[in-house]
Structures are given as C-alpha cells and as structure tokens.
Amino acid sequence: MQTVMHSYTFRTYGLEEAFRSAKRFGWDGIELQPCHFDRAKIETELPAAVALGQSYGVPILCVDSGGDVISDDAKANEATVARVEKELEVCAANGIKLINGGVGALRGNSPEYGANGSVLATDVHYARATEAYRHLGGVAARLGITIVFEIHMFSLHDTIASTARLLEKIGLDNVKANPDPGNMFATSTAERNPAALEQLAGRIGYFHFKNCQALPNGNWNYSVKLADGHIDLYKWLEQLLKLGFEGPVCVEYCGAGDPHIAAEEDRQYMDKILGWITE
C-alpha cells in the first residue's frame, strides 16, 4: 500500500519543500493540490512539478481537479467540464493516473456542515453531476485515469451514502470514491462507523486520512495529528483492508503550526497501524 503526503500539508511552503520533506520522512509520493500550481497554467506547471518530484525521487501520485458542474448556470457547468477534460489530458501526458475530483458544493444559510451539501441536493443536482462525469469518466478511461470523489463537507458527495448514490448513477468502473473520515467527522449527516464503507465495496479508489477534534459549540479543530486520537483511524484502515482495498492512501494535515512535525509523525503512525493490522 502506497502512503501519500498531501501537498496541502505544506501549503505555507513552496512545492520544493513539500518534496524535500516527503523524501526525508519516507512518503511514497505526494498528492498535488492547487496551492502548489496554477490550474490555468497546468500545461507548463504540471510538467515542472513532475520534474521537481523526480529530482527528489518522489512521484506525484495524484492531482486535485474538479469543480462545479451542478450549478443552475449550464454554460458555467460546460466550461468546468471543458477545463477538467483538459486537465485530464495534461495529467495523462505527464504520467498521472489518479485524479481527486469533485462535482461542486451546495451551501445554505447555516454554517454547520451537516446543514449543507447533499441534504440540499435534488435529483437535478445528481443528474447534472452524472451527465458531466459520464463524459469525463469516459475521457479518463481512454487516458488510463481513475477519478475519485473526495467525501468532503459542503459537496454533493459529503457522506458515504450520497457518494454511493452518485457513483451508482454514473456507473463507470474508473469513477470511484475517496472517503475521508476527518471530513465526515465534522459533518453531522455523515457516517462515523467504518462499517459504512461496505456501501462502497469495490468502488473505493483512494482514501484520505486526517484527524479532527470536536470542540464546544459545534467547532472543530484540525490542528491535531493522526496519533492524537479523536478519530479511531485504526478501525477505518482495518475496515478498508477487509474490503480488499490495495490502492494508495493519503494523509492530509490541515492544521496550524510547523507541518514538518505532522508530516513526520503521521508517516510513522501510518506505518505502525498498518503493521499492527497486518501482522
């Protein structure tokens, strides 16, 4: 199992320091987030990023893409599809086979994550996302790319159940899920029991790990490392392996402070629990 460092962990540093740290702490690769490249310049910036990673012996194993394809503005949705299609082509040309995507956000009047996202969705939103990603998934399949939807607050795919519904409608083998227990932990409508992953059996293409601490008054603290507890990530990894998952997993630190500490300690934690589960 490859263990990937999310470049957002080093969002306050340049990309070279992200690669240098990934090499130093023994990560198998990185997920490249737009904090480290300009999507409008992907044709030049992605090859440069790939070359920089190669100089450190750290490949880019995933690139963030996606955008809003579920809005009421049909022309804007079409523009997003065209942009993502171009990004897929550039990624394929540079050896990237995994894209972490999304179909768009739904936001209401409440700041609480569970009051937004899929709870506001209608059949129309699912239909728009389905149409867009049947096309994009077909393009990706031709290019040898897998697209995953990160389970993320505010998104149409903010729960396991809504993600499973969307994947079923799209119906393509190379369009899969990217569960993230840290995002789900802060979303009241999302699942907290790892057994819920069974809804996505055979349809998980990637997996994000991050920790999250519940604070009073409905607030959330992401300045916590994996080993700090709060979320029992051992159980999530154990369930993931029970489902036969053999793909890459990614750790993303979203908190404050020195990211080097989190990058080192989170790598060690992942090695430990993987060893404990498989011994």
C-alpha positions in Angstrom: 0.0 0.0 0.0 1.5 3.3 -1.1 1.2 6.1 1.5 1.0 9.6 0.0 1.5 13.0 1.6 -0.9 15.7 0.6 0.9 18.8 -0.6 -1.7 20.9 1.2 0.1 19.9 4.4 2.9 22.2 3.2 0.6 25.0 1.9 2.7 27.6 3.7 5.8 26.5 1.9 6.9 26.1 -1.7 6.5 22.9 -3.6 10.2 22.1 -3.3 10.0 21.9 0.5 7.0 19.6 0.2 9.0 17.2 -2.0 12.1 17.5 0.2 10.1 16.7 3.3 8.2 13.8 1.6 11.6 12.3 0.8 13.0 13.0 4.3 10.1 11.3 6.0 9.7 8.4 3.7 6.4 9.1 1.9 5.8 7.1 -1.3 4.6 10.2 -3.2 2.5 13.3 -2.9 -0.9 14.5 -3.9 -0.5 17.8 -5.8 -3.0 20.4 -4.6 -3.7 23.8 -6.4 -1.9 25.7 -3.5 1.2 24.5 -5.4 0.2 25.0 -9.0 -2.0 27.3 -11.1 -4.7 25.3 -12.9 -4.8 27.9 -15.6 -1.1 27.1 -16.3 -1.3 23.4 -15.8 0.3 22.7 -19.2 3.6 24.2 -18.1 3.4 23.9 -14.3 2.5 20.2 -14.0 5.5 19.0 -16.1 7.7 21.3 -14.0 6.2 19.8 -10.8 6.7 16.3 -12.0 10.3 17.0 -12.9 10.9 18.6 -9.5 9.4 15.5 -7.8 11.6 13.2 -9.9 14.7 15.1 -8.7 13.8 14.1 -5.2 12.7 10.6 -6.1 9.1 11.4 -5.0 6.5 11.0 -7.7 3.2 12.9 -7.9 0.7 10.1 -7.5 -2.5 12.2 -7.5 -3.5 15.6 -8.8 -6.5 17.6 -7.5 -9.1 18.6 -10.1 -12.8 19.0 -10.2 -15.1 22.0 -10.0 -18.8 23.0 -10.1 -20.8 21.0 -12.6 -24.2 21.1 -10.7 -25.0 24.8 -10.7 -28.0 26.4 -12.4 -25.7 28.0 -14.9 -25.5 25.5 -17.8 -22.7 27.4 -19.6 -20.6 27.6 -16.5 -21.0 23.8 -15.9 -19.9 23.2 -19.5 -16.9 25.4 -19.0 -15.9 23.4 -16.0 -16.3 20.1 -17.9 -14.0 21.5 -20.6 -11.4 22.6 -18.1 -11.4 19.3 -16.3 -11.1 17.4 -19.6 -8.1 19.5 -20.5 -6.6 18.8 -17.1 -7.1 15.0 -17.6 -5.3 15.2 -20.9 -2.3 17.1 -19.3 -2.2 14.7 -16.4 -2.1 11.7 -18.7 0.6 13.2 -20.8 2.7 13.5 -17.6 2.1 10.1 -16.2 -0.6 10.9 -13.6 -3.1 8.1 -13.3 -5.2 9.3 -10.3 -7.3 12.5 -10.1 -9.0 13.6 -6.9 -12.1 15.5 -8.0 -15.4 16.9 -7.0 -18.7 17.9 -8.6 -19.5 21.1 -6.7 -20.8 22.5 -3.5 -24.3 23.2 -2.1 -24.4 25.8 0.6 -27.4 27.0 2.6 -27.8 29.7 5.3 -26.3 27.6 8.1 -22.5 27.4 8.7 -23.0 23.9 10.1 -21.6 21.4 7.7 -24.4 18.9 8.0 -27.0 21.6 7.0 -25.3 21.9 3.6 -24.1 19.6 0.9 -26.1 16.5 0.0 -29.0 17.4 2.3 -29.8 20.3 -0.1 -29.5 18.2 -3.2 -32.3 17.4 -5.6 -32.5 14.9 -8.4 -31.5 17.7 -10.7 -28.1 18.0 -9.0 -27.4 14.3 -9.3 -28.5 14.4 -12.9 -26.1 17.2 -13.8 -23.2 15.5 -12.0 -24.0 12.2 -13.7 -24.0 13.8 -17.1 -20.8 15.6 -16.6 -18.9 12.6 -15.1 -20.2 10.0 -17.6 -18.4 12.2 -20.1 -15.3 13.0 -18.1 -15.1 9.4 -16.8 -15.2 8.2 -20.4 -12.3 10.6 -21.3 -10.4 9.4 -18.2 -10.9 5.8 -19.1 -9.5 6.4 -22.6 -6.4 8.0 -20.9 -6.0 5.3 -18.3 -7.0 7.6 -15.4 -9.1 6.9 -12.3 -11.2 9.7 -11.0 -12.2 9.7 -7.3 -14.7 11.9 -5.5 -13.4 13.1 -2.1 -16.1 12.8 0.6 -15.9 16.4 1.7 -18.1 18.9 3.6 -20.4 21.1 1.5 -20.1 18.8 -1.5 -22.8 16.7 -3.1 -20.7 13.7 -2.0 -20.3 14.7 1.6 -21.4 11.3 3.0 -20.8 7.7 2.1 -24.5 7.3 1.2 -24.6 10.3 -1.2 -21.3 9.3 -2.8 -22.6 5.7 -3.3 -25.7 7.1 -4.9 -23.7 9.3 -7.2 -21.3 6.5 -8.3 -24.2 4.2 -9.0 -25.8 6.8 -11.3 -22.6 7.4 -13.1 -21.9 3.7 -13.4 -18.3 3.7 -14.6 -15.6 1.4 -13.2 -12.9 4.2 -13.2 -15.0 6.7 -11.3 -14.8 5.9 -7.6 -14.9 7.2 -4.0 -12.2 8.8 -1.8 -13.6 8.5 1.7 -12.2 11.0 4.3 -13.1 10.2 8.0 -11.8 13.6 9.1 -14.2 15.4 6.8 -17.0 13.1 7.8 -16.3 13.5 11.5 -17.3 17.2 11.3 -20.3 16.6 9.1 -23.3 15.7 11.3 -25.1 13.9 8.4 -22.1 11.8 7.6 -21.2 8.3 8.8 -18.8 7.7 11.7 -18.9 4.0 11.7 -16.3 2.4 9.5 -18.8 -0.4 8.7 -20.5 2.1 6.4 -17.6 1.6 4.0 -19.4 -1.6 2.9 -21.7 0.7 0.8 -18.7 1.5 -1.3 -17.2 -2.0 -1.6 -15.3 -2.4 -4.8 -15.8 1.4 -5.5 -13.0 2.9 -3.4 -10.1 4.2 -5.5 -8.3 6.3 -2.9 -8.5 7.1 0.8 -7.7 10.3 2.8 -6.6 10.2 6.4 -6.8 13.3 8.7 -7.7 13.8 12.3 -10.3 16.1 13.8 -11.2 17.1 17.3 -14.7 18.2 18.4 -14.7 21.4 20.3 -17.6 23.1 22.3 -20.3 25.0 20.4 -20.0 23.0 17.3 -16.5 24.0 16.4 -13.8 21.7 15.0 -10.0 21.6 15.5 -7.9 20.2 12.6 -4.6 21.1 14.3 -4.2 17.5 15.5 -2.0 14.7 14.2 -3.2 11.2 13.5 -1.8 9.7 16.7 -3.6 12.3 18.9 -6.8 10.1 18.7 -10.2 11.7 18.5 -10.9 9.6 15.4 -10.2 5.8 15.6 -8.3 5.6 12.3 -7.1 2.1 13.1 -10.7 0.9 12.7 -11.1 2.8 9.4 -7.9 1.3 8.0 -8.8 -2.2 9.2 -12.2 -2.0 7.5 -10.6 -0.6 4.3 -8.3 -3.6 4.2 -11.1 -6.0 4.9 -12.8 -4.8 1.8 -9.8 -5.7 -0.2 -8.5 -2.2 -0.9 -4.9 -2.2 -2.2 -4.6 1.3 -3.6 -2.8 4.3 -2.3 -3.9 6.2 0.8 -3.1 9.9 1.5 -2.6 11.8 4.7 -3.5 15.5 4.8 -2.6 17.8 7.7 -5.0 20.8 7.6 -3.9 22.4 10.9 -1.7 25.2 12.0 1.9 25.2 13.1 5.0 23.5 11.7 3.9 21.0 9.0 7.2 19.1 9.3 6.2 17.7 12.7 2.9 16.4 11.4 4.5 15.1 8.2 7.0 13.1 10.1 4.7 11.8 12.9 1.8 11.0 10.7 4.0 8.9 8.5 5.2 6.9 11.5 1.7 6.4 12.7 0.5 5.0 9.4 3.4 2.6 9.3 2.6 1.5 12.9 -1.1 0.8 12.4 -0.6 -0.9 9.1 1.9 -3.2 10.7 -0.4 -3.9 13.6 -3.4 -4.7 11.4 -1.5 -7.0 9.0 0.8 -8.8 11.5 
